[in-house]
Amino acid sequence: MGFAPGSTVRYRFHRPDGSAGQVHPLRVLADDGVELVGWLPAGTTILGTRLADGRRMREAPLAERFRLPRERYPTTWSGTSNVRRVVDGEWSAVWWFFDESLRFTGWYVNLEIPLGRTGDGVDRIDGVLDIAVAPDRTWEWKDEDEAEAAVTAGRLTTEQLDRLRAEGERVIRLVEAGSYPFDGTWTAFEPDPAWPKPSL
């Protein structure tokens, strides 16, 4: 049985060593117990991560980025809102991005290692490698250099990166075919104005 529409779930990221990373609360739009679709509006409070010295991740040199200690801190999801689709067992999640006027601006395929569900959400490991997909379904790989650095630092294994890349290639075939979830589903989504922002 899935999470009830309108309820709040926690989309949690963990690190390979078992430590906790970012947490994003989502308003449930649909869930059948396997496929969860949720809403994260701009302005929502999340738990973010940064380097323990206070710098953002990308302020560190690439060779150090996955070796330095990190800390969690409360921050705000800003700039864009998104619908997210997370399927149990799949090594990816699809995010639909919307601007401040709720105009659809494209998809983002966040490649992830699934860890399963708990009573209040879903647990994943971020796979570093991603795919950006424009509204016209043109696409490009993102963060390939970071993914390689993550393997070098022991943050991901070579086998995990190979599987993440294979998952990306599977999703690219769906993109190029215009198949779900890249068939226009959710691109005209408008949230219920009565909904409060999901809460941690």
C-alpha positions as CSV (number, residue, x, y, z in Angstrom):
1,M,0.0,0.0,0.0
2,G,1.3,3.4,-0.9
3,F,1.5,6.8,0.8
4,A,-1.7,8.7,0.8
5,P,-2.1,11.6,-1.7
6,G,-1.6,14.9,0.0
7,S,0.6,13.4,2.8
8,T,4.3,14.3,3.3
9,V,7.1,11.9,2.7
10,R,10.9,12.3,3.1
11,Y,13.2,11.7,0.2
12,R,16.4,10.9,2.0
13,F,19.9,10.6,0.6
14,H,22.5,8.5,2.3
15,R,26.2,8.2,1.8
16,P,27.9,4.8,1.0
17,D,29.3,4.7,4.5
18,G,25.8,4.8,6.0
19,S,25.9,8.4,7.2
20,A,22.9,10.7,6.4
21,G,22.9,13.3,3.7
22,Q,20.2,15.6,2.3
23,V,16.5,15.2,3.1
24,H,13.8,16.7,0.9
25,P,10.2,16.6,2.0
26,L,7.6,15.9,-0.8
27,R,3.9,16.4,-1.0
28,V,2.5,13.0,-2.3
29,L,0.7,13.4,-5.7
30,A,0.3,9.6,-6.4
31,D,1.7,6.4,-5.0
32,D,0.8,2.8,-5.7
33,G,3.4,1.3,-3.4
34,V,6.0,1.1,-6.1
35,E,5.9,4.3,-8.1
36,L,5.9,7.4,-5.9
37,V,5.3,10.9,-7.4
38,G,5.7,13.9,-5.2
39,W,5.9,17.7,-5.3
40,L,8.7,19.9,-3.9
41,P,7.8,23.6,-4.3
42,A,10.4,26.4,-4.2
43,G,10.7,27.8,-0.7
44,T,10.5,24.5,1.1
45,T,12.8,23.9,4.0
46,I,15.2,21.0,3.4
47,L,18.2,19.5,5.0
48,G,21.1,20.3,2.7
49,T,24.8,19.3,2.9
50,R,27.9,21.3,2.6
51,L,31.6,20.9,3.5
52,A,32.3,20.9,7.2
53,D,34.3,24.1,6.7
54,G,31.1,25.9,5.4
55,R,31.9,25.8,1.7
56,R,29.5,24.5,-0.9
57,M,30.6,21.3,-2.5
58,R,31.5,22.8,-5.8
59,E,33.8,25.4,-4.1
60,A,36.2,22.6,-3.4
61,P,38.7,21.3,-6.1
62,L,37.3,18.3,-7.9
63,A,40.0,16.0,-6.5
64,E,39.0,16.9,-2.9
65,R,35.2,17.2,-3.3
66,F,34.4,13.6,-2.3
67,R,37.1,13.3,0.3
68,L,36.4,16.2,2.6
69,P,34.0,15.8,5.6
70,R,30.5,17.2,5.2
71,E,27.7,18.4,7.5
72,R,24.0,18.8,7.2
73,Y,22.2,22.1,7.7
74,P,18.7,23.5,7.2
75,T,18.3,25.5,4.0
76,T,15.7,26.3,1.4
77,W,14.9,24.6,-1.9
78,S,15.0,27.8,-4.1
79,G,14.5,28.9,-7.6
80,T,12.6,26.0,-9.1
81,S,9.8,23.7,-8.1
82,N,9.7,20.1,-9.1
83,V,7.6,17.0,-9.4
84,R,9.6,13.9,-8.7
85,R,9.0,10.3,-9.7
86,V,10.8,7.6,-7.7
87,V,10.3,3.9,-8.5
88,D,11.3,1.2,-6.0
89,G,14.3,-0.7,-7.4
90,E,15.1,1.7,-10.2
91,W,18.5,3.3,-10.3
92,S,17.1,6.7,-11.3
93,A,14.5,9.2,-10.4
94,V,12.9,11.7,-12.9
95,W,12.4,15.3,-11.8
96,W,10.2,17.7,-13.7
97,F,11.3,21.3,-13.2
98,F,9.1,24.4,-13.2
99,D,10.0,28.0,-13.0
100,E,8.4,30.7,-10.7
101,S,5.4,30.9,-13.0
102,L,5.0,27.1,-12.9
103,R,6.0,26.8,-16.5
104,F,7.6,23.4,-17.3
105,T,11.3,23.9,-18.1
106,G,12.6,20.4,-18.5
107,W,13.3,17.0,-16.9
108,Y,16.3,16.0,-14.8
109,V,17.3,12.3,-14.5
110,N,18.9,12.0,-11.1
111,L,20.8,8.7,-11.2
112,E,20.5,7.0,-7.8
113,I,21.1,3.8,-5.9
114,P,17.8,2.6,-4.4
115,L,17.8,1.6,-0.7
116,G,14.1,1.0,-0.3
117,R,11.2,2.6,1.6
118,T,10.6,3.2,5.3
119,G,7.4,4.2,7.0
120,D,7.8,7.9,6.1
121,G,9.7,8.0,2.8
122,V,12.3,6.6,0.4
123,D,16.0,6.2,0.9
124,R,18.6,6.5,-1.9
125,I,22.3,7.1,-2.5
126,D,23.0,9.9,-5.0
127,G,24.8,8.4,-8.0
128,V,26.5,11.7,-8.9
129,L,26.0,11.2,-12.7
130,D,22.9,12.8,-14.1
131,I,21.1,13.6,-17.4
132,A,19.5,16.9,-18.3
133,V,16.5,16.7,-20.7
134,A,15.1,19.8,-22.4
135,P,11.4,20.2,-23.2
136,D,12.1,19.2,-26.8
137,R,13.7,16.0,-25.4
138,T,17.3,16.9,-26.4
139,W,19.5,15.5,-23.6
140,E,23.0,15.6,-22.3
141,W,25.0,13.8,-19.6
142,K,25.9,15.9,-16.5
143,D,28.6,15.6,-14.0
144,E,30.6,12.9,-15.7
145,D,33.9,14.4,-14.3
146,E,32.4,14.3,-10.8
147,A,31.3,10.7,-11.2
148,E,34.8,9.7,-12.1
149,A,36.2,11.7,-9.1
150,A,33.7,9.9,-6.8
151,V,35.0,6.5,-8.0
152,T,38.6,7.6,-7.5
153,A,37.7,8.8,-3.9
154,G,35.9,5.6,-3.1
155,R,32.5,7.3,-2.9
156,L,31.2,5.0,-5.7
157,T,32.6,1.7,-7.0
158,T,33.4,1.1,-10.7
159,E,30.6,-1.5,-10.8
160,Q,28.1,1.0,-9.3
161,L,29.0,3.7,-11.9
162,D,28.7,1.1,-14.7
163,R,25.2,0.2,-13.5
164,L,24.3,3.9,-13.1
165,R,25.5,4.6,-16.7
166,A,23.5,1.6,-18.0
167,E,20.4,3.0,-16.2
168,G,21.0,6.3,-17.8
169,E,21.2,4.7,-21.3
170,R,17.9,2.9,-20.6
171,V,16.3,6.2,-19.7
172,I,17.7,7.9,-22.7
173,R,15.9,5.4,-24.9
174,L,12.7,6.4,-23.2
175,V,13.5,10.1,-23.8
176,E,14.2,9.6,-27.5
177,A,11.0,7.5,-27.9
178,G,8.9,10.1,-26.1
179,S,7.7,7.3,-23.8
180,Y,6.5,7.7,-20.2
181,P,7.6,9.5,-18.2
182,F,8.8,11.8,-21.0
183,D,5.5,11.8,-22.9
184,G,4.1,15.0,-21.4
185,T,2.7,13.5,-18.2
186,W,2.9,16.0,-15.3
187,T,4.3,18.8,-17.6
188,A,1.1,20.9,-17.1
189,F,0.9,20.2,-13.3
190,E,-0.5,22.9,-11.1
191,P,-0.4,22.4,-7.3
192,D,-3.5,22.9,-5.1
193,P,-3.1,26.5,-3.9
194,A,-4.4,25.4,-0.5
195,W,-1.5,23.1,0.1
196,P,1.1,24.3,2.7
197,K,4.7,23.6,1.8
198,P,5.8,20.1,2.8
199,S,7.6,20.0,6.2
200,L,10.6,18.2,7.5
